[in-house]
Structures are given as C-alpha cells and as structure tokens.
Amino acid sequence: MNEHRFSRNEIIALARSAVTKVDTFGVRGATLVTVEETIAMAALLSTPEILTTDDVRTAEEAPQ
C-alpha cells in the first residue's frame, strides 16, 4: 500500500479533478475517478478546514 501523504495542494487538485469528471461525464465520470481522487475527496469532507476562502469558487466564478 502506498503510504504517500498528500500535500494540501495535492488534496485540493485531486478532489477538484474527481468532481470535474463526475460533473462533465455524469455516471461515466464516476467510473473514471481514481482511488487517489476518492481519498482526496474524503479528506476534504472529513477536514473542511483544509480549504480557505481563496480555494473555494462560488457558482458565479466557476467556469461554465
């Protein structure tokens, strides 16, 4: 098992990648999400204080 600890920036990038896949491709996108991306999403859900206001985009700011 890989014991690599993700940095804060890696967690955010991996979680964003996973969400983008699901948002873009729907159910098919969910099958494309990697284990690392799933771990990153779980890390953000369990420790939301990782994010700062600079990391969070509002719906208006997000690319369409």
Protein Blocks (a to p, Z undefined) as FASTA:
>chain_A
ZZbdcdfklmmmmmmmmmmmmmmnommlmmmpcfklmmmmmmmmmmmmlpcfklpccfkl
pcZZ
